[in-house]
Amino acid sequence: MDLSIHDLVKRFGKLTALDHVSLEVAQGSFVCFLGPSGCGKTTLLRVIAGLEEADGGSIRLGGSDLSAIPARNRNFGVVFQSYSLFPNMTAARNVGYGLECRRWDKARMQSRIKEMLDLVHLADQAEKLPSQMSGGQQQRIALARALAPDPSALLLDEPLSALDAKVREELRIEIRAVQKRLGITTIMVTHDQEEALAMADLIVVMSKGRIEQIGTPQQLYREPATAFVADFIGRMNVLPLDPGPQDGFRFAGTQLEVRTAAGGAGKPVAALGIRPEAITLKGLDATGPNVLPASVRTVSFLGNITRIEVEPDARPGTGILVELHGMARVPEPGERLNIDISAEDLRILS
């Protein structure tokens, strides 16, 4: 069943945590709420779960209004960052807790517990207590417990943020595989852009209680609509336009050719955006519509990527990041050169 959120408002005193938020979550999709701390993403998840009451708007699941339905009756599986396992219960009993509360018969419950432990590859940990398991194993048990009652949707509140980097990467692959296998509608809150890009079908980027942009990972990376999204998703050079009347797009004294209006059509233009990999370094004799003279500030070698910060001659104090991949010749700090900004990859930001 599709989840429909319309004009949702939530206030905490004078603070508006959710400011008229609307979105559609298709059945079986994996959606990430992404944004910095305090942007409203966790509040939105908690309102959907029924753990917070909205001050306005509606939430409908398959046409049914959830407003008056308490959290325990919404049939959502919820996984928190802190695992929230019962320390005195074995893994198997933790997984079966929700089934006991729903008064499943013993044979059916035992079969479901085994199925869920197999699903998260922890059948051999069934009789262990949480204190005897690693953080990654505990989070897998929390996931199995949330899925055991066959919920309508799975809600994940930063489930991987307490884990180390390697375990986080392994678990995000496993969670995505489980979600695809079950076809369950899943909403995950995260502040980690890499996590969202790797896992989501659709990303909802939030800022100050509002939705900045909704799109697939590819759409948000290639066609950010605002300077906030451009800066938050991946690395983006935001090029502020030169002051004064604009006939086209002028940056660092150069009239830039822009071959796409993606993301900014019909909106006031705040700046232009360009990804670091879409800028080419060239010699001082290079010419072209988007070629600017610059000097190299810093060079950072990162294995297969070298990041170079350059400063345009006509825009002192403005750093532009360039990424070179592979074993290309790397300039030295202080070296003067030209940068060629791809007209096809420039984005208009509102």
Protein Blocks (a to p, Z undefined) as FASTA:
>chain_A
ZZddehiacdehjbcfbghiaddddehiacdddddehilmmmmmmmmnopaccfedcdde
ehiafklpcfklnopacddfklopafkbcfklmmmmmmmmnopafklmmmmmmmmmmmno
pmmmmmpcfklpcfklmmmmmmmmmmmnopabdcdehkllmpcfklmmmmmmmmmmmmmm
nopacddddfbfklmmmmpmbdcddeehiafbgcdfklmmmmcfbfklmmmnocaddddd
dedjdehjaeehiacddfbfghjgoiacfbdcddfklpccddfkbgcjkbccdddfbdcd
ehjaccdddddfklghiacddddehjbdcddehiacdddddfklpccdZZ
